[in-house]
Amino acid sequence: AQDTASPPRAPAEAPVTPMVRIAGGVFTMGAEGSEEMPPHRVRVDAFWIDRTEVTNAQYQAFCEATGGTLPVFWGIERFRCGPDYPDHPVVGVSQADAEAYAAWVGKRLPTEAEWECAGRGGLVGLSFDTADSVGADEANFKTSGNDGTVPVGSYRPNGYGLHDMVGNVREWVSDRWAPVTGDPEAVLDNPAGPERGRWRVIKGGGWFSGRSCNAIAERNVLPRGWRDFNVGFRCARDAGTE
């Protein structure tokens, strides 16, 4: 069962983001026909994940509290990045920026396996978070007509109560990129990606992504320091013993 209460957080001035507890367990990750991420079995421990993507207002609070640098697109209306769009997902942040924010609020980035487990919403074998297709009125992607981000939570949640696992912005995860190899029948235990490598994984689709690029198993890569107008993030944390 999933619990939508938030666990304790730190520091006291950090923005409150409701989290959902994902029970974990074994699930099938990847997609048929994918050369780098074919279907394979993965086990993840229970974890918490943010219900929505981190917003402009939340990231601004972090920068003001820590002296951090505002996103590269801050104040650019075209990308809805800045104080005029407080409830839109923040964009223009690197993986390192996202990790710094996550650490400040007492969290971390999800692993790719955790993100995909959460994104599937408890469903098996579907391309998207609730079905094998997604309509332009069900998520924010390139043909949805928004031509930019929308406030987080504008579209229906998946089966775990998580919003925008499909659409709005792509999301950084903690893994370095590597193709999946080995026995497809073996169960990988809490995979976290390779220890070395330039490329970092981003998951899901966004407002500038085509429909098929919003599939839950879809993965793309960017350098760790890249800042993009279609990429944001959400945070996770270990479930602990609560």
N, C-alpha and C positions, 0 to 999 in steps of 0.2 A: 504494500500500500504506500501511497505517496502522502507526505505531510507538507502542507503549504506554509507552515510557520517558519520564520527565520531563526536560525541558530544565533548565539551570541556573536557580536561583531565588535571591531575596534578600528580606529579610536572612536571616542564618543561623538566627535563632530562629523564623522563619516556619513554620507547619505545612506538612507535606508532603502534597500532593494529587497523586496520579498523574494524568498527562495523556495524551491520545491525539493523535497528529499526524494531521490531516486533509489529504489531498493537495491539495484544492481542485479547481478546474476549473469547467466549465459545468454547471449543473443548472437544472431548472424549479422555480421558487419560486411559492408561492401555490396557489389552489384554484379549480376550476371553480365558477361561481356566485357567487363573491365579488366584490362591487362595488368594494371598496377594495384587494383584493389578488388580482386574477385571475392565472391562470398567465402567467408571463413568464420569460424566460431571464436568468440571472445568472451571472457568473463571479466566483469568489473565489480569492484567492491561498491557498497552503497556510498552515495555522495550527494551533496547539495549542489544545485545550480540555479542561477538567477532566473526568475520568471521572465524577465525582459532584458533587452540589450541595455548597456550603460548609456545614459543620456548625456546631452550637452551640459545640462545643469549639474549633473553629478560629476562630470569630468571637470567642469569649471571649479566646483568646490574643492576638488583635489588639487588643482593647480594653485588656487588661492591659498590653501592651507600649507602647501609644501614648497611654494615658489617654483613649481614646475612650469614647463613651456606649454602654452595653449596649442591646440591642433593646428596643423599647417594651413588648413582651410578656414580657420576661425574668422568669422565676420563676412564670409563670402556667401551671399544669399543664394547663389546658384546651387550650392551644396547644402543649404539649410544647416549650416554649421555656425553656431554662435548663440548669444544670449536671446536673440529673437525667436529661437526655436528650442526652448528649454527641454521639451519632452521628446524631441527627435533623437535617434541614436547618434552618438558621437562618431565622426569619421575623421580621417587624417591623422590617425595615431598608429605608431609602429607596434610590433609585438613587444618590444622593450617598454614602450609607453604603457601598453595595456598591462603588462606584468607589474609595473610600478604602481599603477592605480590599484590593481588587485591586492598587492601586498599592503597598501595603505588601509584598505578596508578589511584586512584580515582574511583575505581569500587568495585565490590563485586562478590561473587560466585552466579550463578543463582540458583533459587529454582529448585527442581525436576520438578515441573509443568511447569515452564518457559522453562527449558531445553527440556522437551518432546514436548511442543508446538513448539519451534523453530526447533527441530529435525524432526518433521513431515513435515516441509516445506509447510504447507498449505493443505496437502492432508489428506483425511479421510479414516480410516479403513485399512490402509496398514501396513504390518509388519515392513518394512524398510522405508528409507526416500524418496524413489522414486518409490517403487514397493513392491510386496509381496515376492520377492526373491532378492538376491544380488549375483552377480557373482564375481569370484576371481579376475577379472580385473576391478571391479567397486569400490572396497574398500580394505583396508589393514587389513586382518584378517589371521588366522592361516594357511589357505590353499592357500593364495595368492602368496606364494613363496618368500616373502621378508625377512622372519626370523628376523624381527626387525622393528622398526619405519621407516617411510619415511618422507621426507620433508612435512611440512604442505601444504595443497592445491594441493597435487599431483593427487588427484582424483576429479571427477566431483562434483560440488556443488549440494545441494538440491534446492528445489523450492524457498527458501529464499536467496540463494546465500551463504549458510554456508557449509564449507568443513569439512569432517571427523566427522560428527555426527554419521556416521557408520564407525567403524574401526579406525586404527592407535593407539589411546590409549583410555582406559576408562577415564571418567572424574568425578572429584569430583563435587558435588553440595552442597548446604548449609544445606539440611535437615538431621535431625536424621531419622532413619528408624522406620516405623510402618506400619502394614497392613492397607489397606483401608476397613473400615466397614461403615455400615449405608445404607441409602436409595440410591440405584443406580440411581434413577431419580432426586435426589436433585443435585443442582449445588453448588459445593464447591467454595468459593470465595478466590482467591489468597492463596491456601494452602501452608504452609511453614513447615510442619512436626511437630512432638511433641516437647514440650519444654524440655523433659528429655529423656535420653537413651544413651547407650554406642555406638551403631552402627550408622555409617554415610553412606549415600547413594552414590554409584557411578553409573553412567549411561553410556549406550552405550557399545560397545565392543572395542577390541583393537587388536594389531598385534598378541597377544598370545591367543586370544579368538576364539572359534569355530564360524562357520557361524551363528547359531541360537542365540548365545549370543550377536550378534550385532543388534538385533531387537531394535527398538526405545523404546518400552515399557519395555525392559529388565532392571532390577535393581539388583545390588548386594550391599553388605555392607562390610565395613572395620572399625576397630577402628579409631578414629580421628587422632591418631598419627602414623598410619601405612604408610610406604613408600614402594611403589611397582614398579616393572619394567614395568608394563603394565598400569599404571595409571598416568594421567596428569590432565589438567584442561583448561578451558577457562573462561573468565570473563563476567560479565553482569553489567548493571546499570539501575536505574530507568529512565523512559522516561521523567519525569518532565512535563513541560508545553510547550516544544519547538514545 
